[in-house]
Amino acid sequence: MALFISIILSILLGFLLFVMGPIVGGILAFGIIVGCLFRGLSLLNDIHKRISKVTPKPDRAREAYENYLKEKEAEEQG
């Protein structure tokens, strides 16, 4: 239902922009598109910040030490 309402509103907005003329309609359409792109970019940035807080950052020194211990154990057993 929300998609149908969105489609109808988009049709009305497109018709309104078409009636306003090429200059005013083009400027408004450009503003709407760029505004949506910037809003999407800011939402992606917010999602990235929230996810980076939740997931731990990999510690290269610990990983290297664990790999060293695994290799050492493999050499002792093999």
C-alpha positions as CSV (number, residue, x, y, z in Angstrom):
1,M,0.0,0.0,0.0
2,A,2.8,2.4,0.8
3,L,4.5,1.6,-2.5
4,F,1.2,2.4,-4.3
5,I,0.9,5.8,-2.5
6,S,4.6,6.5,-3.3
7,I,4.0,5.8,-7.0
8,I,0.9,8.1,-7.1
9,L,2.7,10.9,-5.3
10,S,5.7,10.6,-7.7
11,I,3.4,10.8,-10.7
12,L,1.8,13.9,-9.2
13,L,5.2,15.5,-8.5
14,G,6.4,14.7,-12.0
15,F,3.3,16.2,-13.6
16,L,3.7,19.3,-11.4
17,L,7.4,19.7,-12.4
18,F,6.4,19.2,-16.0
19,V,3.8,22.0,-15.8
20,M,6.2,24.4,-14.1
21,G,8.5,24.6,-17.1
22,P,11.9,23.3,-18.0
23,I,14.0,25.8,-15.9
24,V,12.0,25.7,-12.6
25,G,11.1,22.1,-12.9
26,G,14.7,21.1,-13.7
27,I,16.0,23.0,-10.8
28,L,13.5,21.5,-8.4
29,A,14.1,18.0,-9.8
30,F,17.8,18.4,-9.5
31,G,17.4,19.6,-5.9
32,I,15.2,16.6,-5.0
33,I,17.5,14.1,-6.5
34,V,20.7,15.6,-4.9
35,G,18.9,15.9,-1.6
36,C,17.9,12.2,-1.7
37,L,21.5,11.2,-2.6
38,F,22.9,13.2,0.3
39,R,20.4,11.8,2.7
40,G,21.2,8.3,1.6
41,L,24.9,9.0,2.0
42,S,24.4,10.3,5.5
43,L,22.3,7.2,6.4
44,L,25.0,4.9,5.1
45,N,27.6,6.8,7.1
46,D,25.4,6.5,10.3
47,I,25.0,2.7,9.7
48,H,28.8,2.3,9.2
49,K,29.5,4.1,12.5
50,R,27.0,2.0,14.4
51,I,28.3,-1.3,12.9
52,S,31.9,-0.4,13.6
53,K,31.1,0.1,17.3
54,V,29.5,-3.3,17.5
55,T,32.1,-5.4,15.7
56,P,35.5,-5.7,17.3
57,K,38.5,-4.5,15.3
58,P,41.0,-7.2,14.3
59,D,44.2,-7.1,16.3
60,R,47.0,-7.9,14.0
61,A,49.5,-8.6,16.7
62,R,47.3,-11.1,18.4
63,E,46.5,-12.8,15.1
64,A,50.2,-13.0,14.3
65,Y,51.0,-14.5,17.7
66,E,48.2,-17.0,17.4
67,N,49.4,-18.1,14.0
68,Y,52.9,-18.4,15.3
69,L,51.7,-20.7,18.1
70,K,49.7,-22.8,15.7
71,E,52.7,-23.2,13.4
72,K,54.9,-24.0,16.4
73,E,52.5,-26.7,17.6
74,A,52.2,-28.1,14.1
75,E,56.0,-28.4,13.8
76,E,56.2,-30.1,17.2
77,Q,53.6,-32.7,16.3
78,G,54.7,-33.2,12.7
